[in-house]
Amino acid sequence: MLQQVNGHSSVSDAQGGESFREDLQEFLSGEAPLHQLDDLTKVNPVTLETVLRCLQARYMADTFYTNAGCTLVALNPFKPVPQLYSPELMREYHAAPQPQKLKPHIFTVGEQTYRNVKSLIEPVNQSIIVSGESGAGKTWTSRCLMKFYAVVAASPTSWDSHKIAERIEQRILNSNPVMEAFGNACTLRNNNSSRFGKFIQLQLNSAQQMTGAAVQTYLLEKTRVACQASSERNFHIFYQMCKGASADERLQWHLPKGAAFSWLPNSERTLEEDCFEVTREAMLHLGIETPTQNNVFKVLAGLLHLGNIRFADSEDEAQPCQLMDDAKCEGSVRTSALLLLLPEDPLLETLRIRTIRAGRQQQVFRKPCSRAECDTRRDCLAKLVYSRLFDWLVSVINSSICADPSSWSTFIGLLDVYGFESFPHNSLEQLCINYANEKLQQHFVAHYLRAQQEEYTVEGLEWSFVNYQDNQTCLDLIEGSPLSICSLINEECRLNRPSSAAQLQTRIESALAGRPCLGHNKLSREPSFIVVHYAGPVRYHTAGLVEKNKDPIPPELTRLLQQSQDPVLKVLFPTDPEEKSQEEQGQSRAPVLTVVSKFKASLEQLLQVLHRTTPHYIRCIKPNGQGQAQTFLREEVLSQLEACGLVETIHISAAGFPIRVSHQNFVERYELLRRLRPRTSPGPCSLSLDEGRSGERGPSVSHLFNHSLLSTCAGPSQG
Ligand SMILES: Nc1ncnc2c1ncn2[C@@H]1O[C@H](COP(=O)(O)OP(=O)(O)OP(=O)(O)O)[C@@H](O)[C@H]1O
């Protein structure tokens, strides 16, 4: 081959031939080392294999951030890398003339968004969408970005003239431990897993200083209060108070050392998250004074005692269930009532007896509940209190950190959402989460395609995306009108008819027959349906779906809690005189929104906000499921690349121009070809190294070309 090459070569003398031979050997021995490639869309060619190899090589070289077009891929190091997040490094990225020329980092994204706001080019507001599966590093990333803005967008003086007034950035940072204590839990996949989604809006004034923030939360996993999977835990706060309370507090909250609570599994495990003092301190900084904090913890202790109440089957259906025959159970009712400041007998009665209003006169009937119903009502009471407490905390946080509307004009939004989920058993929670991911994926693809087109236009390239189809058909299946999975589940709730899991499956299959993204696993014995998501097919079980969607709260429970004399519960359950009189007069109350309807509405609101911002994407990837440093499991990474839409990005890249090399890199790489150039005058495909240097176009401009162009011409069009 060399002979043949030499035949056309201008390299003639023996010495030159030898050096050429060596250079050619070096050329053939490979591209730049993979770990040095900062952008996945620049690996050649862009395929899953090359992308995986590149990520692996970088991970093993302790390089955790890589660009992928307009996305940043963040690999979880699973080990402390303090120098990677130091304030000095933050300032370096902040001060850099071109931060995108530094190594890929979340601070590049942070700085870019900050500069975009400064530039005042529409849309001025920015959003950073951080996604990934549980344990991939979303919370870590969001926290680091908040710290970054606290450093670079800090106001030079205190926001209040008083010395004691705390800086707003510190308050915003203080919201993290509080939200994590109440909203995070140890799961099989992550010791500190956020059990809710959040959008944090960092508010900036005209001088781009942070003047405040606002938090919006989504879908708190409230069932965890009363039901934890084996080897998982309840929300951190319960363990924090049980482990960190003083002797005096233990006495007040009836939490003697070593007390066993059935809603507090795996409490022998101590995690670094079990830091009660940090939570209390942060609550104090947010304006939640010690007496209010004590009240909150007293209520939580009341819930723990509530969880120890056990019912026994009643022999006579007309009689209410008895408590399990032990003194401990009676003690739990008493202590729970004491801590929640509720009358003991009505508490027990509400758990065991259902009241039904019927007829024109709204006559009240009392029906004893079965043992299972009693358990459900007990759990429902705990979930109701906890979810309202969480919402209240978020509202307190907001009132502490939110700036006056006149003091801010722009914002940077940080969205930390649960990634795509597919488990052996998937239910309404997974449907909502995956629905949100479909929406965000559509938003991402639209943005990515737009960015691609803009890049091609700048390059003067003709382009077309081959066979690219977005995920609208899947979204139509989930949320479309008039018929979709959401509408059918809502219909079942509205009609309030008894319907089995099998009937719901049949209804979905018949009403949505022929939809391309709907599948059915004929081998499955449990009633279910399959949705073919962009990230892969997921089977959803229909059992319990309608009930979960209704999320019914027996009105007696709310009425009971309205009787409490506890100051916190009084805030969480205010009495509404109008509602009470309406009920007494037999007027029907406003229709209760289903879980799906509420989620859909909040998702639409979120997307409206996102649509009005310039989005930036950070995809967090977990290199292995065991949380081990230096371990890169290709299969696991691959499934996450699929789930976070990166494979799709790669396909879109490949549908456009799959090979992208900057002019400068091209020249450096193929410099050898110049020495092969015949002495005759250059043809249309000849390479002139002096023309069109990339620097003349600006730093971000790449030359893009397809396979055929490369193979026939071996040189970029100089467009
Ligand atoms: N950049 C990082 N450097 C060091 N360790 C990290 C980094 N990112 C994540 N980790 C480790 O991984 C763990 C999981 O990260 P994190 O809690 O941010 O995941 P997550 O994606 O928010 O998960 P979930 O969806 O369950 O809340 C952290 O507790 C931390 O130990």
The ligand as a MOL file (V3000), in Angstrom:
LIG
                    3D

  0  0  0     0  0            999 V3000
M  V30 BEGIN CTAB
M  V30 COUNTS 31 33 0 0 0
M  V30 BEGIN ATOM
M  V30 1 N -19.8890 14.6000 41.2150 0
M  V30 2 C -19.8720 13.7160 42.2020 0
M  V30 3 N -18.7510 13.4980 42.9090 0
M  V30 4 C -18.7160 12.5830 43.9010 0
M  V30 5 N -19.7630 11.8040 44.2560 0
M  V30 6 C -20.9090 11.9800 43.5820 0
M  V30 7 C -21.0320 12.9330 42.5250 0
M  V30 8 N -22.2800 12.8690 42.0460 0
M  V30 9 C -22.9200 11.9460 42.7690 0
M  V30 10 N -22.0990 11.3970 43.6960 0
M  V30 11 C -22.4250 10.3140 44.6540 0
M  V30 12 O -23.5510 9.6140 44.1660 0
M  V30 13 C -24.6120 9.6350 45.1190 0
M  V30 14 C -25.9360 9.7520 44.3870 0
M  V30 15 O -26.0450 11.0280 43.8020 0
M  V30 16 P -27.4070 11.8700 43.8150 0
M  V30 17 O -28.0650 11.7410 45.1380 0
M  V30 18 O -27.0890 13.2190 43.3370 0
M  V30 19 O -28.2400 11.0480 42.7560 0
M  V30 20 P -29.6570 11.4290 42.1090 0
M  V30 21 O -29.5160 11.2810 40.6500 0
M  V30 22 O -30.1210 12.7430 42.6200 0
M  V30 23 O -30.5620 10.2560 42.6520 0
M  V30 24 P -32.1220 10.2600 43.0080 0
M  V30 25 O -32.8860 10.3670 41.7380 0
M  V30 26 O -32.2910 8.9230 43.6620 0
M  V30 27 O -32.3390 11.3810 43.9410 0
M  V30 28 C -24.2880 10.8280 46.0270 0
M  V30 29 O -24.8070 10.6440 47.3090 0
M  V30 30 C -22.7940 10.8440 46.0190 0
M  V30 31 O -22.3060 9.9300 46.9570 0
M  V30 END ATOM
M  V30 BEGIN BOND
M  V30 1 1 1 2
M  V30 2 1 2 3
M  V30 3 2 2 7
M  V30 4 2 3 4
M  V30 5 1 4 5
M  V30 6 2 5 6
M  V30 7 1 6 7
M  V30 8 1 6 10
M  V30 9 1 7 8
M  V30 10 2 8 9
M  V30 11 1 9 10
M  V30 12 1 10 11
M  V30 13 1 11 12
M  V30 14 1 11 30
M  V30 15 1 12 13
M  V30 16 1 13 14
M  V30 17 1 13 28
M  V30 18 1 14 15
M  V30 19 1 15 16
M  V30 20 2 16 17
M  V30 21 1 16 18
M  V30 22 1 16 19
M  V30 23 1 19 20
M  V30 24 2 20 21
M  V30 25 1 20 22
M  V30 26 1 20 23
M  V30 27 1 23 24
M  V30 28 2 24 25
M  V30 29 1 24 26
M  V30 30 1 24 27
M  V30 31 1 28 29
M  V30 32 1 28 30
M  V30 33 1 30 31
M  V30 END BOND
M  V30 END CTAB
M  END
